[in-house]
Amino acid sequence: MNLSPYIPLPLAISLLPKIFITLQANLAMKKNLFSILIILFGFTTLQANVLVSDFLTGLAINDPIEKGTYTSIIQDDSNPIMINQWNLSGREDAHYFRSGSSPVVTDKLLYPGYVEPDSLINAIKLNKFSSGGRMTVYSLLSDSEYSMKPYYLAFMLRVDDVSSLPENNDNDFISFDGNYTGNHLRGRLILRKTPASNEFAFALGGLEAGQEQTTTYKTGQTLLIVLKYNFFTSDRSTSLYINPVITDGEPVVPDLKLDFEGIDMLAHIRGISLRQSTFFSLTLGGLRFADNWNDALGYKSGDDTPGSTTLVDMDTSGKLVYTPDPDGFYLPDFSFAGYEIGIVDFPQLPVVKTISPVAGDNTAHIQTAIDEVGQLPLDASGFRGALLLQAGKYVVAGTLYVKYSGVVIRGVGNGTSEDNSTIIYATGDMPHQRNVVVLGYPSQNTWSNIISGTQQDIMDDVIPVGANSFSVADSSPYKIGDRIVIYHPCTEQWLQAVNFGGVPAPAPGEPDERWTVGELPIVYNRIITQIEGEKVTVDAPVYCTLDKSLSQSYIYKYDQTNFRKRIGIENLRIEIESLGGTDENHAWSAVRFRTTDYCHAKDVIVKGFGLYGISTECTTRSTIENCQAIDPVSELTGERRYNFNAGNNAQLILYKNCFASKGRHNFVVNGMSSASGIVFLNCISDSAYNVSEAHQKWSQGLLYDNYTEQNLIRNFVLGLYNRVDMGTGHGWSAVQSVLWNCNVTDEGVIGLQHPPTSQNYAIGCTAGSITGKPIAESDFPIGYVESQNKPIENIPSLYEAQLNARLIPSDIPIPEGDKKCYSLLINENGVNIIFSVYQDEQKKINIYSLDGKMISSFESSDNPVSVPLQAKGMYIIRIFVDNQHLADKVVF
């Protein structure tokens, strides 16, 4: 791929760290950053993404197309390849060297709707060759390889003569090529003989012929052909489309698709090859080589209507109005994820102890300081204070434990310089594959220690998704503020309803990995907020329907002796020493939260881990913000490279503005039926080797919100689907989960499937494909898809809109029509509120962002009232005047 002519490569590369620093400082600007990167590297939507369309530049009718040819068999400096031109194929083996007449330029072909007629260039004539065959290669850029994404070659084709076609002809007439000289052919398009002498069919081939196309076509008619070539590790294939409807976008099912395995699929394209033979003559024209369907076909839809969804809308006060999907499910409310369920930000604790690095192993040095802070008394808010690690490199050969409530470890920076950053450098491998930092109780508690006398059955027949109240047999054992578990046993009846996880019955002699009774109870960690008779209300909803006919659910209080609260880690870097590559003899996980509530990690960078970058396990109501988990070191196989992991009993966790690179599962929920209410907000996945997903066994209520994939090295990158018998019968990995305004690029694939008794959603997501069959083994109905490739503009973030709707009071009457007593006038500094009533009264004005935070509050008797706004965006303005509450939404 050529770099943009506007910025030289050295300068572009030098700018990237500065741009990335800006990104970390303000992740809200990430879309602007991507625009900058697009301009730097030429992937811009301001120009067509057609990679080559000038195959016949400078040629006239009857000209031979080969402008650079070899005078000897051997490629050497005296016989260079002519880049971006047609060349006669030359090989070291004289047996494969073909001489004779070059293909020639002939009159253009026309196909309705394909490109504009005045822009069509002339066509290429492949005449019957007198003997043998001749390979002509258009040699693409010598300094680039077109790799790790789909590519499309579109052209018009008129087959003129197939009278000499032998049975099972294997000679292709056009193909993608893995080198510049025509000897690594892939994606071969082949003509096949039919009973009628004036008809033919198609076949696809790799090194050999493959899939057959049974539909026949007549000679003399012009066809529109698209060859698609995938280079992803998860999908190595060539697809053929014949006469597609240009305005419909890429068809879900091609006319032919040939999958490749192993080395029979090179990870690059360097050329496009034509072959003449004694068997056929044909004409092809209007070749366009592009990295997306529309540009290959020269089609611009012109459709700029904004995305929309029928499931949720925002009224003028910022409140959300929900409509059920066709199965009767409502979108869950995800706003309860995060520190203190989003009600408050985590605090900036005062520093109560400061240390600097010492020579040698700093494990005991840091641990002693942590223990000192841990012995300080808790204040009224449940905090002890922050331990500040001054700039420098802290060599750590052991594991650090923050096992005290109310303690935060804080550094001075997360960069690579020891002069201005705090770097914990984990050395050695003793014990083998240890953790570096554990925050919370060292061993994991799963809320299973029931306090005697507190277990009570839930009496409701059904508790639907999104409900946060229910009736119990006897509410007397409980009081407001009690922490309880809602427990749904894994019964035979429930397993039958979900088809035992969708895991198939085993073949003879194979283990049975279908889900079993008692294996997967659904549990929710909740706090009682209200009791009315036998009706109990809790602080967050359930994310799976609890059906009494399938399983008798109940609640109980649990022993919290080992639980730790309000622990954090901030503004530092953790690097793990290793040999790089696939070395596995090093510290294994960087940061693990365990048996904790109300915790946070902020501005932390971890690098070089093998298993977890940052993991939350038996952790609730917590936030991981502005963190990076990058460059893991391990083999590329199972149980490795979970950069950001929500594990067992992880609930109501917000991962916000985080960045992950080179993981197997960069952003993953791996806690089975005990994990729920997990939100990935504005997170970026880079160069992922596998799928960001719920990994196994009925995780519920997950939201990927404005999630982005970049630098794809595979096409299937994001999924809410059934993993069938992967692992130990992973089956249905996610239910009642949502992908909202995600962008995996037009090269990426989203896997989305409809689970039994539940649903999964993709709303406003940008992707090359959203499919119900992301893997061959997993063939289930597709989930609920709306507004593909059109983000939902009026609700840019579902999480933030839901949080705003929950935090802004609902008792505000919104004036409408002639009852409205004011008007709004937007100006360069904000907005003026012009009152037609209450002109002279004192008015209180509160301004909120859409995430529910108050931006400012002031009082004024002016008319108009000037409301300053600092940043572009959407705001809720509340007006209090003469015992009236008014509200409006402003887009500034």
N, C-alpha and C positions, 0 to 999 in steps of 0.2 A: 504494500500500500504506500503510495507516495505521501510524503509529508506535505502539509499545506505550504504553498510557495511564500506565504507571508512571514513565517517564523522559521529560522534555521533550526535543525535538530538540536545542536548543542545548547542553543538558547532555550528551546522548548523544554529540554530535560532539566536545565538549570532552574527553570521557573517552577517545576513541579513541587519541590519541597515547600516553597513559599505558598503555593496555591493550597497545598494540603494543610499547612499550618492554619491558613485562613479558614479552611473547611472545619478543622477541629475547633477553632475559635467560635465559629458560627455555623453549625450544621444546617441551619435554616437556609443557608445560601448554597446548598449542595447542587441544586439544579443549575445555578449559575456556574458553579465549578465545572459541571459536566459540559456545559456549553463551551467553556474555555478549553477544556481538554479536547472537545470535538474540533474546535478551530485549530488547536495546535497540531493535531494529528490527522486533519483532513477528513474526519468522519463527520462532515457537517451536513445538516439538513438544508443549508442554504444553497448547496450545490447538489446536483443529482448524484446518487450513489452508484451510478453506472461506472463500472471499473474499466471496461473497454467497449467502445461501440464504433471504433474507427478502423475496422479490420481491412478496409480497402482504400485507405487514404492515399491519394495521389495516383490511383489506378483508373484507367479508362476501359471502355468496352473492348474485349478481345485481348487485353493485356494478360500475360501470365501473372498469377498472384504472387509467386515466389520472387522476392527481390534479393534475398540473401540466400545463396545456395553453396553447397560444399563442392569443391573440386577434387576432394579425396575422401576416402572413407573415414579417415581418422580426424577427429576434432582436435585442432591445435590452434596456436596463435595465428597461423596463416589462414585458417579457415574458421573465423569466429562466428558464433551465433549472432544473428541480427535480431536484436531485441525489439519487441513490438512490431515484428514483421513476420511474414510467412517464409519459412525455410524448408528446403528439402531435407528430409530426415537422413541423418548419417550415423552409422554405427561402426564399431570396430570390426564386427563380423561381416565380411563381404556378402555372406549369404542373405543378409537382411537389407542390403543396400539396394534401393530401387532407383532406377533412372528413367528417363523418358519425359513426356510432356507434362508441364505444370498444369494444374487446374487454371481456368481462365475466368475473367470477368465477363458477365453477361447481363442481359436486361434485368431490371429489378422485378421482384415479386410483390404482390399486394395481397393483404389479408385484412378483412374489415375490422377496424378499430385498433389494429396493431401499429403503433407509432403514427406519426402524421405523414401523409403521403409525400409532402415536399421535403421531408427529412430522411426519407429512405434512400440508402445508398444502393449501388448496384449489387447484383447477386453473384454467386460463384457457381460455375458449371463443372461438375465432375463427370467427364465422359468415360465411356467404357474404355478400359486400358487394353492395349494389344496383348500384353502378357504380364503375368505376375501382379504386382501392385505397387503403388507409390504412396508414401506417407509424406504429408505436408503439415508442418507444425507452425502454429502461430506462437512464437516464444514470448512469454510475458516478462514483466520486469525482472531483470537479473538480480536486483538487490532486495527483492521481497519474495516471500512465499505467501500465497493465499491459503491460510490455514485456520483450523479450529473454529469454523463457522459454516453455515450453508452458503453455497454459491449457486447461481442460476445462469444458465445459458439458454437464451430464447432465440428462435429463428423461424423463418418461414421455409417450408420444404415442399418441393414438387418432385415426386419420383417420376422419371420419364420412361424408363425402360427396365423391366425386371425379367425379360424373356429368357435370360441366360442364368437366372438364379438356380444354384443346385439345391438339392434337399439339405436342410440343416446348414445353410450358409452361416459361417461364423465370422465373416469379414465385416467389421464395423465400417461405417462411412464417416462418423464423427465421434469424438471421445474427448474426455478430459485427460490430461497427461501429467504425470508426476515429474517429468523433467523437460528439458528444452528441445529434446531431439527425438521424441516419439517412441521411447522404448519402455515407458512405465504407464501403460494405458489403463485408465479406470473409467467407469461410466460410459462404456461402449454402447452405442446405439446401432442395432443390426437389423437388416431387412431379412424377412423370412418368406419362403416360397409358399404359395397357396395353390389350390387346384386351378384357378383361373389365371391365364397368362398375363392379364392386365390388372391383377390385384396382388397385394402383398400384405404382410403383417409385420409387427415389430418384435424384437427381443432385446433384452438388456444383458450386458455382460461386464464382468470384471476382467480378470485375466482370461476367463473362459466365458462362454455364453451362459446366460442364466434364465431369468423369467421370460415367459412367452406372452405376447399380446395376441389374443385370439380374434379381436375385431379386425376385419379386413378393410383396406382402403384401395381406391382405384388410382392407377397411374394417371398423371395429368392434372390431378386436383391439388390445390395448394392447401397445406395443413399448417397450423401453428403448433410449434413444438417447444416445450420447455424441459430441459434437463436440469435436475437439481442434484447437487452433490454435497452430502453431509460429511464433515470431518470430525465430529465429536466422538469422544471415547464411548459415550453412551449410545450413539447411533451412527454407525458408519454405513452409509447407504447411498445408492443412486435411485432417484425417482424420475419417472417419465410422465409428462402431462401432454395430452393430445387435444388440440382445439379447446382449451379452457375458455370459460366465459371471462373475458378480460376484466370486466367491472365487478366481478364477484370476489376478487381476492384469491389467495391460494386455496385450492380445493383441499378438503380434509383428507381425502383418499386419492392417491395418484392412480393413473391407469396401470402403471407398473412400478414396483419397488423391489430393488435387489439389495439385500443386506450382505455386508462383508464381515469377515472375521480375521483377526490377527494381521499379518503383514500384507494381506491382500487389499489393504486400504491404506495408502500413504496419507500422511497428515498434511499434504500441501498440494497446490496446483501450480505448475510452472508453464503449462502450455495447453493449447487446444489443437487437436490433430484431425486432419481430414485424410481419408483413404480413397484412392481410386482403385478399381479392380476391373477384371474382365467380365464381372457378373451384372453390373447395373450402371445406369447413368441417372443423374439427378441434378437438381438445382436447389441451392439453399441461399437465403438472403436475409438481410436485416438482422445480422447477429448482434446480440447485446449480452454482455457478460456483466452481472451485477451481484451484489450481496443481499438483495431483497427482491421479493416477487414483483412489486409494482414497478420498480425501476427497470427490471429486466424486460417487462412488457411495455415500458414507456407510458404507463398509466398513472395519472394523477387524479385522485377521486374528487378533489375540490370540496369534500364534505368537512366543514369546519364546525358542525353543530356540536355543542358541548355534550359530554357524557351525562347520563342520568340513570337513576335506579327507581324502581317502583317500591322498594322495600323500606326506604326511610327518606324523609324530607325535613327541611328546617323551616320553621315559621319565623316571623319577623322578630321574635324575641330571642332567637337562638335555641328555642326548644325543638326537640326532634319528635316527629310524628311517624310512627311505624305502621307498616302494612304487612300482613303475613305472606309468606311465599305459598306456592300452590299446595304444599303439604301441610300448611297451617303453622309453620314455624316462624317466629320473629327473630330478627337479628339480635344476638345477645348484647348486653351492655358490658363493654370491656373496660369502662372507665375506673373500675375498682382496682385495677392493677397499679402497682407502684407504692412507693413509700407512704405509709399511713393512708392507703387507698386513695391517694391523690388529693387528700384534704389539705395537707401542708407540705412545704418543701423540707428536705432534710436540713438540719441546722448547720451553721458554721461554728463548730465547737471551739472554745478557747484552748490554747496550748497550755498544758499543765506540766509537760516535761519535754526537753529537747536533748537530742544526742547527735553525735557525729560519728563517722565510721572509724574503726580501729584497724590496726594491722592484723592480718590473718582472718580466721573464721569469726564472723560477727553474730553467729546464731545466739550464743549465750548473752552477748552484749545487748542485742535488741530484745531478746526474750525477758531479760531482767527488767528492762525499761517498761515493757508491756505489763509485766506483773506488778510493777510499782504503781502504774496508773490504775491497774485493775483493783488495787487495794484502797483507792480513794473512795470516799462515800458517794453514793448516787445523789444527784440533786433532785429537785421536785419534778423535773421533766424526765428523769431516768437516765441522766448522762453523768459521766465522770470527767471526760475531757479528752483532748487530743495529744497524742505523742508525735512530736515533730522530728522527722529524720532530716537533718541538714544535708546539703548537697554532698555528693561523693558516691563512691562505689562500696557497697556493703557486701562483701563476700559471705555467702551463707551456705554452709555445708550440711545443714539440718533442716528442720521444719519449724516455722514460726506459728505459734498458737495465740489467737486473740479470743480467749474463752471467758471474757468478762463482759457483762452488759455495759453499755454506755461508753465504750472505748473506741476511738478512731485512730488509725495509723495514717499519718499525713506526711507526704514529701513536699519538696519545693519545686518540682518539675519532673516531667516524664520524658525528657529528651535523652540524647545519647552522650552529652557532655557531662563529665563528672564535676565540672566547675559550677553548673547551674541546675543540675538535676539530681534526683535521688534514684540511684540504681541499685536494686537488690539483685546480686549476681549469684545464682544458685549453681554451685560446683559439685562435682563428684556424683556418685550414684549409691550412696549409703544412707538409709537402706535403698535397695533397688527400686527405682521408679517411685520415689517418694513425692509427697506434696510439698510445695514451697510455703504457702501461707494458708492456714485454716482459720476461718472466722466463725466462732460459735462453739458448740460442744464438740469435742473431737470425734465422738461416734454419733451416728445418725439415729434420731428418734423418729418413729413413724406415727405418733399420736395413738398408739395402740394400748396404752396403759389406762384402762377404764377405771374411773373413780367409782367405787362401789355405791350402788343405789341411785345412780344418775342415768341409767339407760332407760329410754322411753320410746315406744313405737310411734311413728308418724301415722296419723289417721287419715290423711287425705288419700283419695284414690289415685290421683295423679298430681305431681308437682311439675309443672311445665318448665322448660328452659327459660331462664330469666326471672323466675320467681324467687323471692327472698323471704317468704313467710309461709307458715304451715301450722297445722294443729297437731298436738301430741296428746297421748293418753292422759298424761298428768304433768302439768308445768311446774308443780310445787318444788321440785328439786333445783330449779334454776332461778337466776336473778339477772337483771340487766348488767352487762359487762362480762358475763361468764363466757369463757372460750369452750366451744363445743365442737364435736365432729358429727357431721351428717354422714351416715354409713348406709350404703346400698349393697347388700350381700350379692355375691356372684352366684346365682342359682342356675339350676338346669333350665328353668323356664326362660330366664333372661338370655342364657347362652343360645337357646334355640331361636329366640327372637332375632339375634344378631348372627345367626348361622355359624356359631362357634368361631366367630371372628373372621369368617370368610377364608379360613385356612382349609385347604383341601384334605380329604382323607388320604392317608399314606398309601403308597404302593406296597405290595407285599415285601416284608423284610425291612421296611423303613420305619423310623420312629413316628408316632402319632403326635403332631404338634398342634392339633386343634386345642382351643382354649378349654379349660377344665373348671369344674365347680370349685368355688372358693379361691380361684387363682387371681381374679381381677375385681375385687370390691371397688366400688366408686366411693371416694371419700372427699369431703369438703371441710376445711378448717374455717370456722366462722366464729363471730362474736355476737352475742345476743344484744340487740339494741332496743327491743321493746317486747313486753309480754302483756297480752290482753286476754284474760281467761286462760284457755288452753292454747291460744294462738301465739306463736313465737315468731318474731321478726329478727333477721340477722343482717350483718353489715354488708353482705355481697350475695349475689344470686347464685343459683346452681346453673351449671352449663350442660346438663344432660337431663332428659326427662326421667323422673323417678316414678315408675308405674308399679303400684301396689300389687297388681295382678301378676307381675313378673317377679317381684322381690319385695319383701316387707322391709322398708327402710326404717331406721331408728336414729336417735341422737344420744350422745353421752358427753359428759365432761371427762377430760383426760388429765393425767398427772403432768404438770409442767416443770417438775423439779430441774430438769437438765436444760431447759430452754434459755437461750440468751437473746437479748433484745438490743436494738439501737447500736449496732456495731458497724463500723465503716472502714474503708480504705480509700485514700485519695491522693491524686497528684504525684504519682511515682511510676517507676518503670521496673519490671521484673524480667530479667533475661536469664535463660537457662543454658549453661555450658553443655556443649555436645560436639560430636565430630561432624555434625551436619548430615545431610542426605537422609539415609534410612537408619541412622544410629538410634538405638533404643536403650542404651545404658546411660541414662541421665535422669534428672528430676523430671517427673512425668506430668504433673498438673500444677499450674501456677497459683490460682486462687480458687478456694472452695468455701462457700458458705454452707454451714451445716447446723440444723436444729436452731434456727434463728427466726426472729420476726423484726420488722421495721429496720431493715439494714440497707446499706448502700455501698456502691463502688462508683467513684467518679474520677475521670481524667487519669485512668490507669492504663498503661500499655504493658502487655505481656507478650513474650516472644520465645520461641524455641521449645514449647511444651510438646508432649507426645499425645496426651489424652485430652485434658480440659485446659482451655485458656482461663475462662471464668465460669464457674459452675455454681448453681444454686440447688441445694438438696435439703429437703424438709425445711424449706424457707418460705415465708409468706410476707406479703405486703411490703415488698422491697423494690429498689430501683438500681439498675446498672446503667450508668449514663456517661456518655462521651468516652467510652473505653475502646481499646483496640486489642484484638487477639490475632497475632500475625505470625507467619512463617513457622508453623509447627515443624518438628523434626521427628520422623517416625517412618515406618513402613506404611504404604498405602493399602491398608486392609482394615478389617473390622475392629471395633472397640478402640479407635484412635481418631485423633483430630476432630474432636467436637469443640470448636473454638468457643462458642457461647452455648452453654448447655443448661437446660432446665430439667433437673433430674427427678428422682422419686420424691413425691410429696412437695414439689415446688408449685406454689399457687399464688396468684395475684402478683406476678412479677412483671415489671416493666423494664425492657431493654430499650434504651432511648439513645439515638445518635451514636450507635456503635459501628465499628468497622472490623471486618474479619477477612483474612486472606489465606488461601492455600489449604483450607481445611477440607476434610471429607464432607462434613456437615457443618457449615459455618455457623448457622443459627438453627439449633435443634432442640426439640422437646423430647426427652428420653425417659420420661417418668411413668409411662403407661397410664393406667386408669386413675392414679393418684395425682397426676399433674393436670392443672386446669387454670384458666384465667391468665394466660401468658400473652404478653403483647411485645412485638418487635416493632418499634416506631422509628421511622427515618433511619433504618439501618442499611449498611452497604456491605454486600458480599462480593469479594474480589477473587477471581481465579479459583473457583470452587471445584474440587474433584468429584463431588457428589451433590446430593440434593439437600437444601435447607427444608426441613420438614418436621412434622411429628413422626417419631421414629418407630413407635410400636404401641399396640395394644390399648386403644381407646383413650388417648389423651383428648381432653375436651376444652372447648372455648378458647381457641388460639386465634390471635389476630396478627397478621403481617400487614402493617399499615405503612404505606409509602416506602416499602422495602425495595431495594435496588440491587440488581445483579450487574456486574461489569466484568470485562475481560474474560468472557466465557471460554472454557476449554471443554465443555460438554453442552448439549442442548437442553436436556431435562434438568432443571436447576431448582425448581420450587414445587412442592407437592403437598396436597391433602388427599390421601389415597390409601388403598389397601396394598400392603406390602406382602400379602399372601404368606408363603412359608419362608420368607427371608429370615435370617437369624434363627430364633427359636419360635417360629410361628408368629411373626409380628402382626400379620393380619391388618385389621382396621386401625390405622395409626392415628387418625384425627377424626373427630366428629364435632358438629356444630361449630365449625371454625371458619374464619373469613380471611380472604386475601383482598385488601382494599387499596386501590390505586397503586398497586405494585408495578414495577417496571423490570422485566427480565430481558428487555430489548426484543427487536423483531427477529432475533436469532434464537431466542430462548423458548423453552417449552414449559408450561405449567401442567402438572398432573392434578386433576380434580375429579373426585368420584363421590357418588351419592351413597352414603352408608345406610344400612337398614335402621329404622326407628329414629333417624336423624338426618342431617343435611350438612353439606359444605358449600362455600360460596367463593366466587371470584368476581369482584365488582370493580369496574373501571381499570382493569389490569392491562398493561401493555405486554404483549407476547407474540411470538411468531405463531404459537399454537397453544390452545387450552384444550386438553384432551382427556377423555375418560379411559384411555389406554396408554398410560405413560411408559409402562413396561410390558413386555410380552406376556408375562405370567399374570398380570393384573387387568382383567377385562370386566369392568363393572360399569353401570350407568354413570354418565357424566353428572357432576354436581351442578349447582345453580350458577349460571354465567350471565352477567349483564354488562353491557357497555364495554366490550372488549376493544382495546386500543383507543378508548376515549375516557380519560380519567373523569371522575365525578368532581366538577369544578365548584359546585355550591357547598359541598362537604369535602374539602380537600383532605381532611384527616378524620376518620371515623372516631378514633380514640379521643382526640381533642374536642370534637363536637359533642361527644357523649359526656366527657368530663365537664365541659361548659354547661351543658344542659342540666347536669346533676347539681352543679355548684351554684348556679344562678337561681335565686328563689323563683318559685312558680306562681306566686300570688300577684303578678304584675299584669293589670289589664292593659291590653294593647289597643289604643284608639284606631279606628278604621273609618274610612270615608269621611263624611262631613263632621264626624265627632273628633277628628284629629285637630289638636289645638296648637300645632306647631308645624314647621317645615324645616328641612335640612338643606344647607347650601355648602357643598364641598369646595374648599379652596386649597391653595398650595401649602398651608400650614395646618390644616385639619378640617374642621367643620364648624359652621355657625348654625346655632339653633334659633330660629326666628319664631317667636311666639305670637299667635293671634289672640290667645287667651292667657291669663296669668302674666300679662306683660310686665307689671311692676313688682310682682311678688318675689320674695327671696326663694331661690331654687337651689337644691343640692344636686350636683351632677356626679355620678360615678361612671367610670369608663373601665370596661373589662375586655381582655383579650378572649379569643374563642376557647382558650384552655381554662377559662374561669378565673384567671388571676386579675386582680384590680390593678389597672394601669395608673389611674389617678383619681382623686376625689377633691371637689372644691365646691364652694357656694358662691352664688352671684345673683344680684337682682337686675343685671343688665338685660337688654333685649336689643339685638340678639346676644346670646351667650356664645363666646368664642371658646371652642373646645380644641386645644392643641393636640396633635397626634405626631409622633416622632417617626414611625416606621409605616411603610405600606402594609396593608393587611385588612382584615375584617374585625370589627369591634362591636360590642354591645354597649349602648349608652342608656343608662337608667337615670330618670329624672324624678326627683321627689319635690312636689310642690302642692301646697294647700291640701294636705292629706291625700293627694293623688300620687300614684306610682305610674309613670309612663316609661316605655322602653322602645328602642329602635335598634336596627342593625345598620351599621355603616361600613361601606367598602371604601377605603381610602387609598 
